Amino acid sequence: MKLKPGFSEEYKRRHDEIWPELSALLKQNGVSDYTIFLDEETNILFAVQQLSGQGSQDLGQEEIVQKWWAYMADIMDTNPDNSPVSVPLKEVFHLQ
């Protein structure tokens, strides 16, 4: 995902105040240990989630997720439906 320039503090503030109903939906659908990292040089956001169900991007049909996407659309690169533009990454290393 990609953040628009100059919005790193706002992005962090919004996530520090994540809506309880959105947090509950994620947990109910098996998303846990969810971390988002920011590369400040490129404004690229990298998310890591532990899953025992659907990932957060798979919940786009849920009304609260659509509202969150709309809330975040002014500070992120988004698709026409306000979902964040995301690019799958190729795994090049994994250690267990």
Buried (B, 14 or more C-beta within 10 A) or exposed (E): BBBBEEBBEBBEEBEEEEEEEBEEBBEEBEBEEBEBEBEEEEBEBEBEBEBEEBBBEEBBEBEBBBBBBEEBBEBBBBEEEBBBEEEEEEEEEEEE
